[in-house]
Amino acid sequence: MKMARPPKIEEKTKTYNLLMTVMQYDKLAAISEDRQKTELEQVSVADLIREAIDLYIHVIEQETEDEKTGTEG
């Protein structure tokens, strides 16, 4: 019997089909392999993409907040 893999995301999810260049994917795959050597869990290309999205959202939200308050980062 195969053990089910625990979910990486503990929130409600949505699947999105992403088109990227082979070069983009290959670079992310290499980063993923390097990070997996130093971390205690699997690091996939999808993990890196989700991490980049979170960082992007954080920056956009911070910029929006700074515009509202008249401050910078």
Backbone as CSV, one residue per row, in Angstrom:
resi,resn,N_x,N_y,N_z,CA_x,CA_y,CA_z,C_x,C_y,C_z
1,MET,0.839,-1.180,0.000,0.000,0.000,0.000,0.887,1.249,0.000
2,LYS,0.542,2.195,-0.834,1.288,3.440,-0.960,0.772,4.471,0.031
3,MET,1.694,5.164,0.702,1.274,6.230,1.613,0.939,7.483,0.815
4,ALA,-0.140,8.123,1.203,-0.520,9.371,0.546,0.452,10.470,0.949
5,ARG,0.811,11.293,-0.005,1.705,12.419,0.273,0.919,13.498,1.011
6,PRO,1.484,14.035,2.083,0.760,15.094,2.797,0.642,16.345,1.929
7,PRO,-0.446,17.082,2.097,-0.621,18.289,1.269,0.416,19.354,1.617
8,LYS,0.927,20.032,0.595,1.883,21.125,0.807,1.161,22.415,1.143
9,ILE,-0.074,22.522,0.692,-0.841,23.750,0.883,-2.030,23.428,1.767
10,GLU,-2.110,24.099,2.897,-3.158,23.830,3.874,-4.402,24.697,3.656
11,GLU,-4.452,25.430,2.548,-5.586,26.301,2.243,-6.322,25.765,1.025
12,LYS,-7.463,26.354,0.743,-8.203,26.032,-0.466,-7.313,26.383,-1.663
13,THR,-7.326,25.560,-2.697,-6.432,25.773,-3.841,-7.205,25.900,-5.144
14,LYS,-6.505,26.402,-6.146,-7.039,26.515,-7.495,-5.913,26.118,-8.440
15,THR,-6.221,25.298,-9.424,-5.240,24.871,-10.415,-5.203,25.877,-11.556
16,TYR,-3.978,26.196,-12.014,-3.797,27.138,-13.107,-2.743,26.569,-14.041
17,ASN,-3.029,26.510,-15.313,-2.095,25.994,-16.305,-1.198,27.136,-16.765
18,LEU,0.101,26.999,-16.585,1.058,28.072,-16.858,1.932,27.737,-18.064
19,LEU,2.034,28.671,-18.989,2.919,28.521,-20.128,4.182,29.328,-19.850
20,MET,5.340,28.654,-19.896,6.623,29.335,-19.694,7.613,28.790,-20.701
21,THR,8.705,29.514,-20.858,9.716,29.052,-21.797,10.487,27.885,-21.194
22,VAL,11.100,27.098,-22.052,11.933,25.991,-21.597,13.085,26.539,-20.752
23,MET,13.636,27.676,-21.145,14.739,28.276,-20.398,14.294,28.631,-18.971
24,GLN,13.099,29.223,-18.845,12.590,29.558,-17.512,12.447,28.292,-16.667
25,TYR,11.846,27.260,-17.249,11.640,26.015,-16.515,12.967,25.382,-16.116
26,ASP,13.899,25.331,-17.051,15.201,24.711,-16.770,15.939,25.440,-15.650
27,LYS,15.864,26.761,-15.647,16.510,27.534,-14.574,15.853,27.236,-13.230
28,LEU,14.525,27.194,-13.211,13.819,26.878,-11.973,14.109,25.443,-11.519
29,ALA,14.200,24.520,-12.458,14.505,23.128,-12.111,15.891,23.023,-11.474
30,ALA,16.859,23.766,-11.996,18.212,23.755,-11.427,18.208,24.347,-10.011
31,ILE,17.480,25.444,-9.825,17.368,26.055,-8.494,16.692,25.076,-7.539
32,SER,15.660,24.419,-8.011,14.938,23.443,-7.211,15.866,22.312,-6.750
33,GLU,16.667,21.797,-7.652,17.611,20.725,-7.303,18.623,21.198,-6.271
34,ASP,19.153,22.413,-6.439,20.123,22.960,-5.479,19.490,23.132,-4.100
35,ARG,18.285,23.688,-4.055,17.614,23.927,-2.768,17.244,22.626,-2.085
36,GLN,16.903,21.636,-2.862,16.512,20.354,-2.288,17.683,19.692,-1.565
37,LYS,18.887,19.977,-1.992,20.081,19.404,-1.350,20.290,19.970,0.053
38,THR,19.803,21.192,0.300,20.054,21.842,1.589,18.816,21.912,2.487
39,GLU,17.656,21.546,1.982,16.433,21.605,2.777,15.965,20.202,3.121
40,LEU,15.177,20.086,4.146,14.746,18.780,4.632,13.515,18.232,3.918
41,GLU,12.971,18.987,2.972,11.810,18.515,2.230,11.989,18.778,0.746
42,GLN,11.149,18.147,-0.043,11.206,18.319,-1.491,10.912,19.766,-1.860
43,VAL,11.684,20.299,-2.805,11.447,21.637,-3.341,11.218,21.465,-4.847
44,SER,9.999,21.699,-5.272,9.665,21.518,-6.686,9.668,22.860,-7.413
45,VAL,9.616,22.786,-8.725,9.488,23.999,-9.536,8.206,24.728,-9.138
46,ALA,7.140,23.982,-8.899,5.877,24.601,-8.494,6.030,25.342,-7.164
47,ASP,6.803,24.781,-6.238,7.059,25.467,-4.960,7.735,26.812,-5.198
48,LEU,8.704,26.834,-6.093,9.421,28.077,-6.396,8.485,29.097,-7.030
49,ILE,7.616,28.636,-7.917,6.670,29.547,-8.569,5.710,30.127,-7.533
50,ARG,5.191,29.280,-6.639,4.286,29.779,-5.588,5.000,30.777,-4.683
51,GLU,6.256,30.495,-4.348,7.041,31.411,-3.516,7.214,32.764,-4.216
52,ALA,7.498,32.731,-5.517,7.666,33.973,-6.279,6.351,34.758,-6.334
53,ILE,5.243,34.058,-6.478,3.936,34.728,-6.502,3.673,35.405,-5.166
54,ASP,3.959,34.705,-4.064,3.766,35.298,-2.734,4.609,36.554,-2.560
55,LEU,5.855,36.512,-3.011,6.722,37.688,-2.911,6.182,38.844,-3.752
56,TYR,5.728,38.551,-4.954,5.168,39.566,-5.842,3.938,40.211,-5.204
57,ILE,3.041,39.379,-4.672,1.838,39.904,-4.026,2.213,40.789,-2.846
58,HIS,3.187,40.363,-2.054,3.626,41.158,-0.901,4.136,42.534,-1.340
59,VAL,4.941,42.572,-2.379,5.484,43.842,-2.871,4.359,44.748,-3.373
60,ILE,3.442,44.212,-4.142,2.320,45.001,-4.662,1.474,45.535,-3.510
61,GLU,1.176,44.687,-2.526,0.387,45.140,-1.379,1.119,46.224,-0.595
62,GLN,2.431,46.079,-0.444,3.219,47.078,0.278,3.220,48.407,-0.478
63,GLU,3.387,48.344,-1.798,3.366,49.563,-2.606,2.007,50.247,-2.515
64,THR,0.934,49.466,-2.551,-0.418,50.027,-2.439,-0.608,50.690,-1.083
65,GLU,-0.139,50.023,-0.018,-0.246,50.599,1.318,0.575,51.874,1.434
66,ASP,1.782,51.865,0.854,2.637,53.064,0.900,1.982,54.224,0.173
67,GLU,1.323,53.947,-0.950,0.626,55.007,-1.685,-0.507,55.596,-0.847
68,LYS,-1.217,54.746,-0.117,-2.321,55.209,0.721,-1.840,56.072,1.886
69,THR,-0.685,55.697,2.453,-0.196,56.391,3.639,0.830,57.482,3.297
70,GLY,1.270,57.500,2.047,2.265,58.498,1.642,3.665,58.198,2.138
71,THR,3.941,56.902,2.412,5.277,56.494,2.861,5.912,55.561,1.845
72,GLU,7.194,55.281,2.063,7.897,54.333,1.208,8.415,53.186,2.026
73,GLY,8.397,51.969,1.390,8.838,50.722,1.844,9.457,50.428,3.089
